[in-house]
Amino acid sequence: MISHDVAVIGGGPAGLHTARLLAEGGAAVSVFERKPEIGLGVVCTGIVGRGIFREFDLPTEAAGPEIQDVRIVSSSGRMILYRHPSPFAAVVDRQKFDQALADRARQAGAGIETGTTVLDLEPSSEGLTVKTVRNGEIGFRRVRLVVLATGVDRRLHPRMGLTAPKRFVYGAQAEIFDASNSRTSVFLGTRTAPGGFAWAVPSGENRSRIGLITNGPPQRTFDDFLTRYYPQADLARAPRPLEIKAIAQGMAGTSVRDRILAVGEAAGQVKTTTGGGIYYGLLGARFAAEVILEALGKGILAESALAPYERRWKAALRKEIAVGYYARKLYSWMSEDQFESLFVLAQSDGIIPQIQREGNFDWQSGLILSLFRKAPVFEIFKGLSRRPAFMDRLLD
């Protein structure tokens, strides 16, 4: 017997927003989250674009300080103090943010079960059987459709014929006591974080979230960063200890099959520049809910009925994800001298005013392409010994 129209597996922003929109549309929805509490232990800096609350009608109670000024530091110690024309982002407490999303989903009528792990999915002609375990007890739920919002957990993808992202970068973050840090800082350069960058973000009460993303195992890179920039930090007394996670890079090949689709990081809906997944995941949730509600209304949940979801989200995000991915690749192939040349250029060649005019926290490809085509920047990247064919066409 069918117990729900939709089971959403994963209680992060993408899954919770999908559940809310489906419930608002009249679907019977249940969310299964394996953690004992929504938002517990999330490894995320929590920086979101200011417009995200209005665009997706999100609760603002978790929104913290706004960001307008950023200190940008190169490996050699060069520094740029960047000030945007207006605040462009906000820092959120991810646990409070996720819990507020869960409250909205519940208010819309969605059920949320925490401490519940989905072990398997069994398809049939009438629906899917969701096998769960909670407090050691095995349970079975019959649903019409499943939404995978499992982040980088790929266990269920091959079982259902979906493909997960294959490329990853790695993030590490801790929250430390830091009374001196009052400005968001970004640290760039191959010596700081190969293929990525590091950050420090004030998180209130004399605390800062410090972290980085990089191409390889991040532990040693984080230790070196901490020693160089925050030698007084005591991780043994840190409000939040060091946490490490993989971050998807690139779109999933297949995010839809009969009676199932993937949203958020499970589908590769992640910024390939910064590793942030909240905005893209919420956008994916919107597309998913629209298509699912239409399919439920018609009573057709085959892949052909759900395929518009994949077409829509990839049409919206393909350029952003691809340009960001290859831009980060180019950056990772730069020598330290080439990067310092680019940094000096940013200090003197009108790049900062261009970023102030064209920069968009959530839609970055236009600015990236515009900067690549500036003659001095073009020359620096032309000097790289390695370039993918995609960027050869772009730069030529």
N, C-alpha and C positions, 0 to 999 in steps of 0.2 A: 504494500500500500504506500502510495506517494505521501511523504510527510511535509515536503516543502517544494516550492517551485525551484529555488536556487540555493545551493550551498556555496558559500564563499570561504575558501580555505586560506586563512591568513588575516590577522587583524591589524595590519598597518594602514597608512593613509589610503592607499589605492583600494584595498579590500573593503575598508569601512565606508569609503565614499561610494563605491559601487553598491554596497548593501543599502545605504541610505537612499540612493536614487531609485534603486529597484523597489524598495519598500514604499517610497513616495508614489511610485507608479502602480502600486497595487499588488506587487508580487509578494509571495510568502518567502522570506529569506532568513537563513540562519548563517552566522559567521562562526567558524571554528578556529580558535587561536590556541596554539600549544603552550604559550607562556601563561603563568598563573594570573597575570594581570596585564591589561592592555597598556602598551607603551613601556613595559618594564625592560630596562637594560638596552635601549636602542642606541646603537653607535651612530650618531649623527650630530653634526654641528648645529643644525636647526636654523640655518639661514634660509629664508624664503623671500621671494619678491613681494613688495608691498601690495601689489594688486591682487595677490592670490586670494585674499579673504573676500574681496568683492566679487571677483570673477567666479568663484566656486561657492559663494554664499557660505563661508566658513565661520565658525565661532572665533571671536577675537580675544577671548579671555586668556589664551596661552601666549599671545603676542607680547614680546618683551621690547627691549630697546631697538630703535630704528638705526639704520646704518647710512650715513652720508659721507663720512670720511674714512679713508683706508690708507694705512701706511704700507708701502710696498718696498721690500728689502731684497736686494740681490745677494748672491753668495759672497761677493767681495765687500759687502757692506754699503754699497750705494743705496740711496733711499729716495723714494718719491712719495710725497704727501699728496694723495689724490682726494679731491673733493668734488662730489657729483653736484649738479645744480640743485637737486632736491634729494631727500632720503629715498633710496632705491630698494632697500631690503629691511627686513626685521629679523631679530633673533627670537626664536620660539623655544619654549621648554617642550621637548618632544614628547615626554610622557604626558604632560598636561594637554598638549595639542592632540595627541592620539586619543586620549580619554574624552576630550571634547567632541572629537569626530564620532567616537563610539556612542556618546550620549545622543548626538543628533540621529545616528542610525537607529538607536533604540526608540527615540521619540517618534520616528517615522514608522516603527512597527517591526524592525528587524530584531531577531534574537541573536544574542552573542554568548557563546560558550567558551570560557577561558579554561586553561589547563587541559585542553582537549587536543590530542594529536590524531591526525588522519593517517591511518596506516596504509590504506589501499582504496582503490576505486574499481568497482566492477560494473562494466557497461552491460546493458541489455536493450532490447527493442523498446522498452517502455521508459527507461531512465537509467540512473546510475545508483548503485549501492555504495554508500560512503561508510567505510569501516573505521571506527574511531576507538581510542582508548582514553579513559579518564579515570584517574584514581585507581588504576589497575583493572578497571572493568571495560570489557569489550562491548561496543555498541554498533548497531547498523541503522543507517538512515537511508530511505529511498527518496531521491530527488529527481527532478526533471533535467536539471542542468547544474554544472559545477563551474565556478570561477576560481582559477588558481591565482592567488595573490601571495605566493610563498617566498618572495624575494629571491635570494640566490639558492634556496633549497630546491634542487632539481629532481628529487626522488620520483615524483609523480609524472614528470613530463614524458619520459619514454613509455611509461605504462599506457598513456593515453594518445600516443602518437604526436605529441608536441615536441618542438625543439627548443632548448633553452639557449641563452647566450653562451658563446664558447670562449670569449675573451674577458679577462678580468684585470683590474688593478686592485691594489690592496691599501686599505686605510687603517690608521691607528689613531686613537684619540684618548686623552685623559682630561679630567678637570682638576685644576690645581688651585691652591691658594695663591693669589697674585694681586696684592694691593696696589701695585704700581701701574698695572695695565688698564688704561682707560680708552684705548682706541683699537679697533679691529686692525690686525696686521696680517699681511700675506708675504710669505718668504719664497722667493723663486731662485732657480738655478740648479744645475745638475749636481752640484755638491751638496745642496740642501735636501733635495728629494728627487732622485733620478726619474725622469718622465712624469713628474707631478709637481706638487707644491706643498708648503706647510702653512699653518695658520695659527693665529691666536685671536680668540673672540671673547670679549668680556661677557660673563654670564651672571653678573650681579653678586652682591655680598662678598666683594674682594676675591672673586673667583674668575678664572679664565678657562675656556675650553681650548686646549692646544692639541694639534694633530697634524696629520699629513696623509697624502695619497702618493703612492709610488709604484713603480713597475713590478718590483719583486717583494720578497718577504720584508715587512716594514719594521720589525722589532729593532734591528741594529740601526737603521736609518733614523727611527724615532729617538733612540738613545743618544745618537750623535747630535741630533737637533736640540734635544733637551740640554745636553752638556754645553752646547755652544751658546744658546740663547736664554736658557732658563736654568743656570747652574744651581740656583738656590732652591729649586723645586724639590719637594720631598714626596715621591710617589707613594711611599709607605703611609703618608698622612693625607693623601689626595682624597677629596670628596668623592671622586669617581676614579677608580683605578684605570690603568691602561687597558683598552679594549681594541681588538683587531677584527677586521671583517674584509671579505672579498666584495668587490663592487663590479657589477656587470658593465661591459663595454661593447656596445653594438646590439642591433636588433635581433630578436629571435627569428629564425627562418620561418617557423610555423607557429602561430599563436592561436589557431582555431582548429578544432575538429568537431565531429558530431557531439553535441551536448556539452562541450567544454571550451573554454577560452582562458587565456592568461592575461593578466593586467599587471601594471607596475614593473618592478625589476624582474619579475618572472618572465616578462616578455621583452626585456631590454629597454624599457621606457625610462632611461636614465641619461642625464647630461654627460656626454663624454668629455667635456672640458673639466668639470668640477666634481663629477661623481654624484651630484645631487639628483634625487629621484622623486621628490615630493610633487613638484609641479607637473612633470610629465606623467607621473602615475595618476594624478587627479584628472588630467586630460584624458588618459586612457580609460579611466573609470567612467567618465562621461560618455565616451563613444560606446563602451561596453554596455552600459545600462540602456542607452537608446536602442541598440540593436537587439539586446535580449528582450526588452519589453515588446518590441515589434514582433519578434519571433514567437514569444509566448502568446501574444494576441492571435497569431495565425495558427498556433499549435504545431509549428514546424521548427524543430530544433536541430536539424541536420547541419552539416558543415556549410552547405550552400546557403542556408538561411543566416548563418552567423558570419559568413565571410565578409560582409560589408564592414564589420568591425575592424578586421585586419587591414582592409583597404584604406579605411578612414584614418586610423591612427598612424599608419606608415606614410600616408600622403602628408599628414600634418608634421611628422617628426623626422622623416628620412633625411632630409637635408641637414637639419640641426644635428642629428646624431652622426652623420657621415662627416660633415665638415669639422665638427668638434673632435672626432676621433683622429682624423688625419692631421689636424692642427696640433693636437697633443703629440702625435707621432713625430712630426717635424721638430717640435720643441725638444722631444727626448733625444733626437739625433744631433742636436746642436752641441758644439764644443763649448766649454766654459767661456772661451774668448769670443765666440760668435754670440753667445747669449749676452755677455757684457756689452758688446757692440750694439745689440738691439736695445738693451736697457738704457745706454747712453743716448741712443736715438730717441727713445721715448721721453727723455728729459728735455730734448731740445728741438724736435722736428715737428711739432704740432700734433703728435699722436694723442696726447692727453686731451686737448680740445676736441679732437675727433671722437674720442671715447665719450666725452661729456655730451656731445651732440647726438651720437648714434647708439650709445650703449643701452642695452636692454637686458636685465638680469636673467630673464627666462628665454629670450630668443636672441641667440648670440651669433648665428652664422653670418648674418648680413655685415656686422661689424668686423668679424674675422676676415671675410673675403675682401672687404674694403681695405683693411689694413695690409693684407698680403699684396694688394695691387699698388700700394705706395712704392714709388721707385726705390728709395733707400732700403725699405724692408724687403722688397723683391730681390735686391742684390744680395742681401744676407742669406736668404733662403736658397737662392740659386747656387750659393757656394757650398751647400751641404753635399756630402759625398753620397748620401742615401736619400732617395725620394721615391715614393710610390708613383706609379703612372698616373693615378688620379690627380695628384698634386702637380705633376709635370704639365698636364693639360690645363689645370687651373692657373699656374704661374705663367704659362706661355700664352 
